[in-house]
Amino acid sequence: MRKTDLVNYIASKAKLTKANAERSINAFIAGVTGALRRSEKVTLVGLGTFEVSKRAKRKGRNPRTGKEISIPAKRFPRFRPGRELREAVNRS
């Protein structure tokens, strides 16, 4: 499912216009993104949790030259599905 499909689905289920459904999805994405930038956890009961994880600085190799390089530390978004979502997916 792509964003367009999701917009159409939400518009039909919530009886919204497609424009309002798209604005709602964009607001949701902006809200989650903003919270993750501030290292906050976003928990949606029944769906799951969005959170920021950290990857430590580490050594690596340039595959082209074989030379050792330093890979900097990073923060990355992570989603952990909730129990209800996991059960719903496994029901079918």
C-alpha positions as CSV (number, residue, x, y, z in Angstrom):
1,M,0.0,0.0,0.0
2,R,1.3,3.4,-1.0
3,K,0.5,6.8,0.5
4,T,-2.1,7.4,-2.2
5,D,-3.8,4.2,-1.4
6,L,-3.8,5.0,2.3
7,V,-5.2,8.5,1.6
8,N,-8.1,6.9,-0.4
9,Y,-8.7,4.3,2.3
10,I,-8.8,6.8,5.1
11,A,-11.0,9.2,3.1
12,S,-13.6,6.5,2.5
13,K,-13.5,5.0,6.0
14,A,-13.6,8.4,7.9
15,K,-15.9,10.1,5.3
16,L,-13.3,12.8,4.7
17,T,-12.3,14.4,1.5
18,K,-9.0,13.1,0.0
19,A,-7.4,16.5,0.7
20,N,-8.3,16.3,4.4
21,A,-7.2,12.7,4.6
22,E,-3.9,13.6,3.1
23,R,-3.4,16.6,5.5
24,S,-4.2,14.2,8.4
25,I,-1.6,11.7,7.2
26,N,1.0,14.5,6.7
27,A,0.3,15.9,10.2
28,F,0.7,12.4,11.7
29,I,4.0,11.9,9.9
30,A,5.2,15.4,10.9
31,G,4.2,14.8,14.5
32,V,6.0,11.4,14.7
33,T,9.1,12.8,13.0
34,G,9.3,15.8,15.3
35,A,9.0,13.6,18.4
36,L,11.7,11.3,17.2
37,R,14.0,14.3,16.4
38,R,13.6,15.3,20.1
39,S,14.4,11.6,21.1
40,E,10.8,11.1,22.4
41,K,9.0,7.8,22.1
42,V,5.7,7.7,20.3
43,T,3.4,4.9,21.5
44,L,0.1,4.1,19.7
45,V,-1.7,1.4,21.7
46,G,-2.8,-1.4,19.4
47,L,-0.3,-0.4,16.7
48,G,3.2,-0.1,18.2
49,T,6.0,2.2,19.3
50,F,8.2,4.5,17.3
51,E,11.5,5.3,19.0
52,V,15.1,6.3,18.3
53,S,17.9,3.8,18.7
54,K,21.6,4.6,18.7
55,R,24.3,2.8,16.8
56,A,27.8,3.2,18.2
57,K,30.8,4.5,16.3
58,R,32.7,1.5,14.8
59,K,35.4,0.5,12.4
60,G,34.7,-0.7,8.9
61,R,36.4,-1.4,5.6
62,N,36.1,0.4,2.3
63,P,35.0,-2.5,0.0
64,R,36.7,-0.9,-3.0
65,T,40.2,-0.2,-1.5
66,G,40.1,-2.5,1.6
67,K,41.3,0.4,3.7
68,E,40.0,0.6,7.3
69,I,37.6,3.5,7.9
70,S,35.8,4.9,10.9
71,I,32.0,4.8,10.7
72,P,30.4,7.5,12.8
73,A,27.7,7.0,15.5
74,K,24.2,7.3,14.3
75,R,20.6,7.7,15.6
76,F,18.0,5.8,13.6
77,P,14.2,5.4,13.9
78,R,12.8,2.0,15.0
79,F,9.3,0.7,15.0
80,R,8.3,-2.1,17.4
81,P,4.8,-3.5,16.6
82,G,2.4,-3.9,19.5
83,R,0.8,-7.2,20.6
84,E,-2.5,-6.4,18.9
85,L,-0.9,-5.7,15.6
86,R,1.3,-8.9,15.8
87,E,-1.8,-11.0,16.6
88,A,-3.9,-9.5,13.8
89,V,-1.1,-10.2,11.3
90,N,-0.8,-13.8,12.4
91,R,-4.5,-14.4,12.5
92,S,-4.9,-14.8,8.8
